[in-house]
Amino acid sequence: MSKFIELGIQKPYIQALKELGIHEPTEIQEKTIPVLLETSTDFIGLAQTGTGKTAAFGLPILHHIDVNNSAVQTLILSPTRELAQQIKKQLFKMTKYVEDKIFVEAVYGGEKIEKQINNLKRTTHIIVATPGRLVDLIERGDVQLDQVKILVLDEADEMLSMGFKLELNRILKYTGKAKNTWLFSATMPEEIKQIIKKYMSPNAIQVEVNKNAMVNANITHQFIKTSIKSKIDVIINFLEEHEEERGIIFCRTKAGTQNLTHILKEEGFSVGALEGDMQQKDRDKVMRAFKNKSLQVLISTDVSARGIDVSNLAYVIHHQLPEKMEYYTHRSGRTARAGKRGFSIALVLPHELDKIHDIENKLGILFREK
């Protein structure tokens, strides 16, 4: 029996989740879904991107929609148009087997506002919006939010760091008191605490998930289509272009790690290997050199890189995609630490593109082709 059934999710949604490759709930989903399904409450979820947040709030939202009421009942605010599009897409896919149609619209800057206004004239149960565009629509009187029962602030810290404080305050005021506010954030800066204090119930339920097992919101995910033969050239070109920056290249096997290290050393790059058969003292020596910047690039297997915490790494390169999904999270999490930004770049063969989509769906991230 699916664990999602135990959490209270209806069968048609579970069928859709299976097609999305989601079989087991993540930690945030396990802790969040029952609360949001059964309790009318304000809610604070502390979780990074890539923990399955969209399903954690999306599934309860879909269960709460009254399809006989054509008014907007839920508003989801998101920092970027990419994330807004992604949330809309995921909600749409989750409703594939539901008998009554649930209508979701996304509104964001960078697209003609007239087109979005026209779309909103149709039945819309859920709006996914970036704050700036939503305020424009509110000011023009083109969006009715008086029946909103649930307001979700997704990646709230990101929205504030992008300068949406005024817009958020206006939207929170405008949507009135008769709603539940669900706030999701990776961090808890002072400004978030102020919003919670001002607009949310002191009895809001708070859930926090394991901070280490998540994909960081500051990582840009990219992939490069290549062939086995060309992988080395792609890496060499990349390292030449980024010779000032430091990073880690991940290989699946010890042999692959040793081979790539050997080739790149021959090419004159400052690289060192970390792999499972190394003596601890050799491993320490490589790590010391990497930390004190006398080594520019580390080449490592998945297991060997666990727990590496080196600040200011600009990128992670996946020489091959990892075997396990959580390894992608661990790998990419080596960059963009302590609030910095970073790149996670996967070298993929043409037949591995499905795997990229799989990672996107399961971790709720977006890849761009480089």
MARDOLO-555042 format. One record per residue (C-alpha): residue in one letter; chain; y, z, x. Coordinates in steps of 0.5 Angstrom, whole numbers, plus 500, padded with zeros to 3 digits. Example, Ala and Ser with C-alpha at 12.3 -4.5 7.8 and 13.67 -1.06 7.14 Angstrom:
% MARDOLO-555042
[node A, A, [491, 516, 525]]
[node S, A, [498, 514, 527]]
This chain:
% MARDOLO-555042
[node M, A, [500, 500, 500]]
[node S, A, [507, 498, 503]]
[node K, A, [511, 504, 505]]
[node F, A, [517, 501, 501]]
[node I, A, [513, 503, 495]]
[node E, A, [513, 510, 497]]
[node L, A, [521, 510, 498]]
[node G, A, [522, 507, 491]]
[node I, A, [523, 500, 492]]
[node Q, A, [520, 495, 486]]
[node K, A, [515, 490, 488]]
[node P, A, [519, 483, 487]]
[node Y, A, [523, 486, 493]]
[node I, A, [517, 488, 497]]
[node Q, A, [515, 481, 496]]
[node A, A, [521, 478, 499]]
[node L, A, [521, 483, 505]]
[node K, A, [514, 481, 507]]
[node E, A, [517, 474, 507]]
[node L, A, [523, 476, 512]]
[node G, A, [517, 479, 516]]
[node I, A, [519, 486, 514]]
[node H, A, [513, 490, 513]]
[node E, A, [515, 497, 515]]
[node P, A, [521, 501, 514]]
[node T, A, [525, 503, 520]]
[node E, A, [528, 510, 521]]
[node I, A, [535, 509, 517]]
[node Q, A, [531, 505, 512]]
[node E, A, [526, 511, 511]]
[node K, A, [532, 516, 511]]
[node T, A, [537, 512, 507]]
[node I, A, [533, 509, 501]]
[node P, A, [530, 514, 497]]
[node V, A, [537, 518, 497]]
[node L, A, [541, 512, 495]]
[node L, A, [536, 510, 490]]
[node E, A, [536, 517, 487]]
[node T, A, [542, 520, 488]]
[node S, A, [549, 519, 486]]
[node T, A, [553, 521, 492]]
[node D, A, [557, 519, 497]]
[node F, A, [554, 518, 504]]
[node I, A, [555, 517, 511]]
[node G, A, [550, 514, 515]]
[node L, A, [550, 514, 523]]
[node A, A, [546, 508, 526]]
[node Q, A, [548, 502, 531]]
[node T, A, [547, 495, 529]]
[node G, A, [540, 493, 529]]
[node T, A, [537, 498, 526]]
[node G, A, [536, 495, 519]]
[node K, A, [542, 498, 516]]
[node T, A, [543, 492, 511]]
[node A, A, [536, 493, 508]]
[node A, A, [538, 501, 508]]
[node F, A, [544, 500, 503]]
[node G, A, [542, 493, 501]]
[node L, A, [536, 495, 497]]
[node P, A, [539, 501, 493]]
[node I, A, [545, 496, 491]]
[node L, A, [540, 491, 488]]
[node H, A, [536, 496, 484]]
[node H, A, [543, 499, 482]]
[node I, A, [546, 492, 479]]
[node D, A, [546, 492, 472]]
[node V, A, [545, 484, 471]]
[node N, A, [547, 485, 463]]
[node N, A, [554, 486, 466]]
[node S, A, [558, 480, 469]]
[node A, A, [563, 485, 473]]
[node V, A, [563, 486, 480]]
[node Q, A, [559, 493, 481]]
[node T, A, [559, 493, 489]]
[node L, A, [563, 492, 494]]
[node I, A, [561, 491, 501]]
[node L, A, [566, 491, 507]]
[node S, A, [564, 488, 514]]
[node P, A, [568, 487, 520]]
[node T, A, [567, 480, 521]]
[node R, A, [566, 474, 517]]
[node E, A, [559, 473, 521]]
[node L, A, [557, 479, 519]]
[node A, A, [559, 478, 512]]
[node Q, A, [555, 472, 511]]
[node Q, A, [549, 475, 514]]
[node I, A, [549, 480, 509]]
[node K, A, [550, 476, 503]]
[node K, A, [544, 471, 506]]
[node Q, A, [540, 477, 507]]
[node L, A, [541, 480, 500]]
[node F, A, [540, 473, 497]]
[node K, A, [533, 473, 500]]
[node M, A, [531, 480, 498]]
[node T, A, [532, 477, 491]]
[node K, A, [528, 471, 491]]
[node Y, A, [523, 474, 487]]
[node V, A, [527, 478, 482]]
[node E, A, [527, 476, 475]]
[node D, A, [534, 477, 473]]
[node K, A, [539, 473, 478]]
[node I, A, [544, 478, 482]]
[node F, A, [550, 474, 484]]
[node V, A, [553, 475, 491]]
[node E, A, [559, 472, 494]]
[node A, A, [562, 473, 501]]
[node V, A, [570, 473, 502]]
[node Y, A, [573, 472, 509]]
[node G, A, [578, 469, 513]]
[node G, A, [578, 462, 516]]
[node E, A, [576, 459, 509]]
[node K, A, [580, 456, 504]]
[node I, A, [582, 462, 499]]
[node E, A, [582, 457, 493]]
[node K, A, [575, 456, 494]]
[node Q, A, [573, 463, 494]]
[node I, A, [578, 464, 488]]
[node N, A, [574, 459, 484]]
[node N, A, [567, 462, 486]]
[node L, A, [569, 469, 484]]
[node K, A, [571, 466, 477]]
[node R, A, [563, 466, 476]]
[node T, A, [559, 472, 475]]
[node T, A, [559, 476, 481]]
[node H, A, [556, 483, 482]]
[node I, A, [556, 484, 489]]
[node I, A, [562, 482, 494]]
[node V, A, [561, 482, 501]]
[node A, A, [568, 482, 504]]
[node T, A, [572, 482, 511]]
[node P, A, [578, 487, 509]]
[node G, A, [584, 482, 511]]
[node R, A, [582, 477, 506]]
[node L, A, [580, 482, 500]]
[node V, A, [587, 485, 501]]
[node D, A, [590, 478, 500]]
[node L, A, [585, 477, 494]]
[node I, A, [587, 484, 491]]
[node E, A, [595, 482, 492]]
[node R, A, [594, 475, 488]]
[node G, A, [590, 479, 482]]
[node D, A, [584, 474, 484]]
[node V, A, [579, 480, 484]]
[node Q, A, [577, 485, 479]]
[node L, A, [575, 491, 482]]
[node D, A, [576, 496, 477]]
[node Q, A, [568, 497, 475]]
[node V, A, [566, 498, 482]]
[node K, A, [561, 503, 482]]
[node I, A, [559, 503, 490]]
[node L, A, [563, 501, 496]]
[node V, A, [560, 500, 502]]
[node L, A, [564, 501, 509]]
[node D, A, [559, 497, 514]]
[node E, A, [560, 498, 521]]
[node A, A, [566, 502, 520]]
[node D, A, [568, 504, 527]]
[node E, A, [568, 497, 528]]
[node M, A, [573, 495, 523]]
[node L, A, [578, 501, 525]]
[node S, A, [577, 498, 532]]
[node M, A, [579, 491, 530]]
[node G, A, [586, 494, 527]]
[node F, A, [584, 494, 519]]
[node K, A, [586, 501, 518]]
[node L, A, [591, 500, 513]]
[node E, A, [587, 495, 509]]
[node L, A, [581, 500, 509]]
[node N, A, [586, 505, 506]]
[node R, A, [589, 500, 501]]
[node I, A, [582, 498, 498]]
[node L, A, [579, 505, 498]]
[node K, A, [585, 507, 494]]
[node Y, A, [585, 501, 489]]
[node T, A, [577, 502, 488]]
[node G, A, [579, 509, 485]]
[node K, A, [575, 515, 484]]
[node A, A, [569, 513, 480]]
[node K, A, [565, 510, 485]]
[node N, A, [560, 512, 491]]
[node T, A, [563, 511, 498]]
[node W, A, [557, 509, 503]]
[node L, A, [560, 509, 510]]
[node F, A, [556, 506, 516]]
[node S, A, [558, 507, 523]]
[node A, A, [555, 507, 530]]
[node T, A, [560, 512, 532]]
[node M, A, [565, 518, 529]]
[node P, A, [572, 517, 532]]
[node E, A, [577, 521, 529]]
[node E, A, [580, 516, 525]]
[node I, A, [573, 515, 521]]
[node K, A, [573, 523, 520]]
[node Q, A, [580, 522, 517]]
[node I, A, [577, 517, 512]]
[node I, A, [571, 521, 510]]
[node K, A, [576, 527, 509]]
[node K, A, [581, 523, 505]]
[node Y, A, [576, 519, 501]]
[node M, A, [569, 522, 501]]
[node S, A, [566, 528, 497]]
[node P, A, [565, 534, 502]]
[node N, A, [558, 534, 499]]
[node A, A, [557, 527, 502]]
[node I, A, [550, 527, 505]]
[node Q, A, [549, 525, 512]]
[node V, A, [544, 521, 516]]
[node E, A, [543, 520, 523]]
[node V, A, [538, 516, 526]]
[node N, A, [535, 516, 534]]
[node K, A, [541, 513, 538]]
[node N, A, [537, 510, 543]]
[node A, A, [533, 505, 540]]
[node M, A, [538, 501, 537]]
[node V, A, [541, 494, 538]]
[node N, A, [549, 496, 540]]
[node A, A, [554, 493, 536]]
[node N, A, [558, 491, 542]]
[node I, A, [553, 486, 544]]
[node T, A, [553, 478, 543]]
[node H, A, [547, 475, 543]]
[node Q, A, [546, 468, 545]]
[node F, A, [540, 463, 547]]
[node I, A, [539, 457, 551]]
[node K, A, [534, 452, 549]]
[node T, A, [530, 450, 555]]
[node S, A, [523, 448, 558]]
[node I, A, [519, 452, 563]]
[node K, A, [521, 447, 569]]
[node S, A, [528, 448, 568]]
[node K, A, [529, 456, 567]]
[node I, A, [530, 457, 574]]
[node D, A, [536, 452, 574]]
[node V, A, [539, 455, 568]]
[node I, A, [538, 462, 571]]
[node I, A, [541, 459, 578]]
[node N, A, [547, 456, 574]]
[node F, A, [548, 462, 570]]
[node L, A, [548, 467, 576]]
[node E, A, [553, 462, 580]]
[node E, A, [558, 462, 574]]
[node H, A, [558, 469, 574]]
[node E, A, [557, 471, 581]]
[node E, A, [562, 477, 580]]
[node E, A, [558, 480, 574]]
[node R, A, [552, 484, 575]]
[node G, A, [546, 484, 570]]
[node I, A, [539, 485, 569]]
[node I, A, [534, 479, 568]]
[node F, A, [527, 481, 564]]
[node C, A, [520, 478, 565]]
[node R, A, [514, 479, 561]]
[node T, A, [509, 480, 567]]
[node K, A, [509, 483, 574]]
[node A, A, [507, 476, 577]]
[node G, A, [513, 473, 574]]
[node T, A, [518, 478, 576]]
[node Q, A, [516, 478, 584]]
[node N, A, [516, 470, 583]]
[node L, A, [523, 470, 580]]
[node T, A, [526, 475, 585]]
[node H, A, [523, 471, 591]]
[node I, A, [526, 464, 589]]
[node L, A, [533, 467, 587]]
[node K, A, [533, 471, 594]]
[node E, A, [531, 464, 597]]
[node E, A, [537, 461, 594]]
[node G, A, [541, 467, 597]]
[node F, A, [542, 471, 591]]
[node S, A, [543, 479, 591]]
[node V, A, [537, 481, 587]]
[node G, A, [532, 486, 587]]
[node A, A, [525, 487, 583]]
[node L, A, [523, 493, 579]]
[node E, A, [516, 492, 577]]
[node G, A, [510, 497, 575]]
[node D, A, [506, 497, 581]]
[node M, A, [512, 499, 586]]
[node Q, A, [512, 506, 589]]
[node Q, A, [517, 511, 586]]
[node K, A, [520, 511, 593]]
[node D, A, [521, 503, 593]]
[node R, A, [523, 504, 586]]
[node D, A, [529, 509, 587]]
[node K, A, [531, 505, 593]]
[node V, A, [532, 499, 589]]
[node M, A, [535, 503, 583]]
[node R, A, [540, 506, 588]]
[node A, A, [542, 499, 591]]
[node F, A, [543, 497, 584]]
[node K, A, [547, 503, 582]]
[node N, A, [552, 503, 588]]
[node K, A, [553, 495, 587]]
[node S, A, [550, 493, 594]]
[node L, A, [545, 489, 589]]
[node Q, A, [548, 484, 584]]
[node V, A, [542, 483, 579]]
[node L, A, [536, 487, 578]]
[node I, A, [529, 483, 576]]
[node S, A, [525, 487, 572]]
[node T, A, [519, 488, 567]]
[node D, A, [520, 491, 560]]
[node V, A, [516, 498, 562]]
[node S, A, [520, 499, 569]]
[node A, A, [527, 498, 566]]
[node R, A, [526, 504, 561]]
[node G, A, [531, 509, 562]]
[node I, A, [536, 505, 566]]
[node D, A, [543, 507, 565]]
[node V, A, [547, 503, 569]]
[node S, A, [555, 502, 567]]
[node N, A, [558, 496, 567]]
[node L, A, [553, 491, 566]]
[node A, A, [556, 484, 564]]
[node Y, A, [549, 481, 561]]
[node V, A, [542, 481, 560]]
[node I, A, [538, 475, 561]]
[node H, A, [531, 474, 558]]
[node H, A, [527, 470, 562]]
[node Q, A, [522, 470, 556]]
[node L, A, [522, 473, 550]]
[node P, A, [519, 480, 549]]
[node E, A, [512, 481, 546]]
[node K, A, [515, 487, 542]]
[node M, A, [521, 487, 537]]
[node E, A, [523, 494, 540]]
[node Y, A, [523, 491, 547]]
[node Y, A, [528, 486, 545]]
[node T, A, [532, 492, 543]]
[node H, A, [531, 496, 549]]
[node R, A, [532, 490, 554]]
[node S, A, [539, 488, 550]]
[node G, A, [541, 495, 550]]
[node R, A, [542, 496, 558]]
[node T, A, [548, 492, 557]]
[node A, A, [555, 494, 553]]
[node R, A, [554, 501, 554]]
[node A, A, [559, 506, 553]]
[node G, A, [563, 502, 549]]
[node K, A, [564, 496, 553]]
[node R, A, [562, 489, 551]]
[node G, A, [556, 485, 554]]
[node F, A, [552, 479, 553]]
[node S, A, [544, 478, 551]]
[node I, A, [542, 471, 553]]
[node A, A, [535, 469, 551]]
[node L, A, [532, 463, 555]]
[node V, A, [527, 460, 549]]
[node L, A, [522, 454, 549]]
[node P, A, [523, 449, 543]]
[node H, A, [517, 452, 540]]
[node E, A, [520, 459, 540]]
[node L, A, [526, 458, 536]]
[node D, A, [522, 461, 530]]
[node K, A, [522, 468, 534]]
[node I, A, [529, 468, 535]]
[node H, A, [530, 468, 527]]
[node D, A, [525, 473, 527]]
[node I, A, [529, 477, 531]]
[node E, A, [535, 476, 527]]
[node N, A, [532, 478, 521]]
[node K, A, [528, 484, 523]]
[node L, A, [534, 487, 527]]
[node G, A, [540, 484, 523]]
[node I, A, [543, 481, 529]]
[node L, A, [546, 474, 530]]
[node F, A, [544, 469, 535]]
[node R, A, [549, 464, 538]]
[node E, A, [546, 458, 541]]
[node K, A, [550, 457, 548]]
